[in-house]
Each structure stands twice: as structure tokens, then as C-alpha cells.
Amino acid sequence: MPQSITSIHNSLIKKQLSCQELVKSYLDKIKKNDGKIHAFLEVFGDEAKAKAKEIDAKIAKKEKIGLLEGVPIALKDNLLYKNYIASSGSKILEKYVAPYSATVVKKLEDAEAIFIGRANMDEFAMGSSTENSAYGPTKNPHDLSRVPGGSSGGSAAAVAAEMCVAALGSDTGGSIRQPAAFCGIVGLKPTYGAISRYGLIAMSSSLDQIGPLAKTVEDVEIIFNAIKGPDVKDATSLETKSEKATKKIKIGIPKDYFVSGLDPQIKKNILATVEKIKKDGAEIKEISLPHTDYALAAYYLIMPAEVSSNLARFDGVKYGLSSRDKAKNLLEMYNKTRANGFGAEAKRRIILGTFALSSGYYDAYYKKARQVQEIIKQDFVKAFKDVDFLITPTTPTTAFKLGEMTNDPLTMYLSDIFTVSVNLAGLPAISIPNGMIDKLPVGLQIIGRPFEEKNLFELGKIIEKYAK
């Protein structure tokens, strides 16, 4: 059975297989494997079969089909898909049915992709392990005793277990790249504004970005090109600039990312790949991003503050769960609904964010974090004057065991240490599989200049060859 988007497309137009056979093979894999992995919260089996039948009819009539037509894709549970549940991994939205489709979903619908299911995630995208889902954890296909990463863990696990060709996720502080690294696939966090966020259930609006996960860089590139671009419904979305092709590649290695806390084997793994790139003619330069140490602290003030604001809308009045039958007045309804609907991590971040924004603390915490964010942005601006790309580990460790960090949120937050700076700076970054350590995947992260995703893909394809 063909695996890549291009090979599937060629097989369909040559009639080497039917779209119905293709969809059935993926649905069979879900039926066989997802009981153990729990990547999906809902499978769109009947809808996928019906769509496949329509595409086969088009092919039989010798009508042209698009590159993504008939390709099975999973959607993270925080992306609205009209007339389907979008719970964002939370009990508070357990029965919420989307009244419209997100812009990215609509673009894939227009491309005639087939949505095969709704992927599990950490509640409201808050987590690095998918253990914070109200519907139970997802497991890593490489080792069922370990986490797949988060918050897009369901999307990553579904792709890694070959239960779909590709998936959409969202990345606020590493939530596409970290699970991609843990599951041994490719994950792209695009430039902030490159893709519309309309129809994404917001966590932290100034940091959230939708992006694709797939087995190869080429597949990620195909999906990115299908969903990118400005949208009148999202004022932060922008037209992608024309990109200059890089001739002699200059790569920066930030010494601030190769520090204590990084697994020595991952360090060795990443630097070995850097040496291969150097032998192929790239110029390698050690650089410094001197304010990296402050990124995690700034992120965990800015993000919860925006969480506090965005999640205020879930009060039992308009959306999802409501405890009005058990409440004596409006305030009691708010309190009961939110107490019953939100999980522990969501409550923790709402409290942190509300505190950071409160009178007397706003200047000391939130305002200061925003100032640090600007300094971190300038670190990258300075770095990209000297180099074209930065290469770092995606994560400090390989996938950790289920339950290993659930009682220690600070340690859990540290798994985002190499990814959060990219979100604070609004830059594009991609995680590429880079071999294995003790049978667990390692991810290599490439960070690029704003809106230079095309150049990221070109370097990513080179690195992909080294890992094979």
C-alpha cells in the first residue's frame, strides 16, 4: 500500500488501487491498532467511505483529481469541522458540535482530502504528553509504555502508526514538533501568520499556530502549501513573501541549546548529523542566543495569561457543558460548570494567568514577560544576520514513560525548553526524525527566518536522507 501523498496520487490515477481500498486499509489499521494507542476520539468511517466512493466515480469518468484528493488525514480535536464534535480534549466541550469549519479544514475539503477522524490531545492544548486529555491518554506507537508527546499527541501517534497519511495539529510552545520528535515523524510549526487560525479553539492567541504532521518532509510541504495564505477572517494571517533560495548554506548551532539537561546521546546524535551537513559543503558556525534561559519563564507567564482570557468564554451559558440545573444563581452556575468541566492542568493555567494579569502583578509579571519576549526576538534577528538556519535538538530527552511526570508539572514544562523560543519569536521550525536511541526516535529541529518555510523544507529533505 503506498504511503506518501505523491505515491497515493499516482496509484489512484493509474488505477493501481481504488480510493475505497485505500480508505478501507486505513480504517482497518485503526480498528486493529487504536484500541491500544488511543490516537482517535472519533473515527469518521462512514463519511470517509462515502467520500472515497465519490472519488472513485470521478476517476472512472477520467476526470482529473488533485494531489490531496482521497488522502486520509486526521484533524486535531481543537479544529472545527462543521457538524462534528470539537471538544478540544475537554469535558466542558464534550458535546459541542462545530457550527462551521476552520479555514484550514475548508481548504483541505476544497482539495478533496478525506478526513478519517478526530485526534486526541491534551485539554485545550495544555500539555506535553497527551495525558491531560479528559478522554484518556494516547500511547506512543514505538513503545506503548511511553507518551507520544503533546499536545498534538493523537495526531502524531496516528501518523506514526500509519492510521492516516498525515494530520493537522497546533503548536503553541512545541505541540507539533515535540510529539513529532517523540513519534519519529515530521512536524512543522509555521511562521506566525502564515496559516489562518480561524476555527482553531484558542489557547494562547499570540502564540498558537496550526501546522501539518506527516511521515516525510515532502508530505508536510504539500499540506502546508494547501493550507497557507491570508484569510479575511483572521487579521493576523499574512501573505507569504517570496523566498530567496539559499546558495551556500550557513547553519548556526546555538551553544545555549547544548547544555546540561540535554541527554548526552541526543547531543551526540544531532552533532553527528551537523558534521554530515558540513562535509556536504555547508558552513557551520557556533552562535549564541543569550536570553534562551528566560524563554520558558516568559512563555509560562504569557501563555497562561492568554489562556485565562480565552477560556473565560466557557461558563455554561453559550458553549458545551452547563451545570445550571444544580446551581441556585448565575455565579454558582459559572463556578460549578468550570469546576466540573475543566481538568487539573487547565485550572492550574487559568489560575496562573489570572494572577499574572491581576492588579498589582501585571507590571511585575505579564508586562515583564512581554519585554523578555522582545529581547528573545532580537536574539534571533541578530543570529539570522550571520546564518540562514539554526539547528538544535527538538527535545532534551526521548519519549518519557506514561505517568512519569504527571505529578511534577515543572519537569513536564521543561520538555518544551527547545521549542518555546520559536513561538515567542513567531518563527518557522520543523522537527525531522534523526535516528533512534534505545529504539526511541530522536528529533532534530531546524529553525528558519520568517516565511522561509520553503528553505526549511529543502534543508529538511537533505537531513532526511542522512537518517535513512
ABEGO torsion letter per residue (X at the ends): XBABAAAAAAAAAAGABBAAAAAAAAAAAAAAAAAAAGABABBBAAAAAAAAAAAAAAAAAGBBBBAABGBBBBBBAABBBBGBBBAGGBAAAAABBBABBBAAAAAAAAAGBBBAEBBBBBBGGBEAAGAABAAEBBBBAABAABBAEOAAAAAAAAAAAGABABBBBBBAAGAAAAAAAAAGBBBBBBBBGABBABGBBBABAAABBBBBBBABAAAAAAAAAAABEBBAABAABBBBBBBBBBBBBBBBBBAAABBBGBBAAAAAAAAAAAAAAAAAGBBBBBBBBAAAAAAAAAAAAAAAAAAAAAAAABAGAABEBBAAAABABAAAAAAAAAAAABBAAAAAAAAAAAAAABBGAAAAAAAAAAAAAAAAAAAAAAAAAABABBBBBABABBBBBBGAAAABAAAAAAAAAAAAAAAAAGBBBBBBBBEBBGGBBBBBBBBBBBGAAAAAAAAAAAAAAAAX
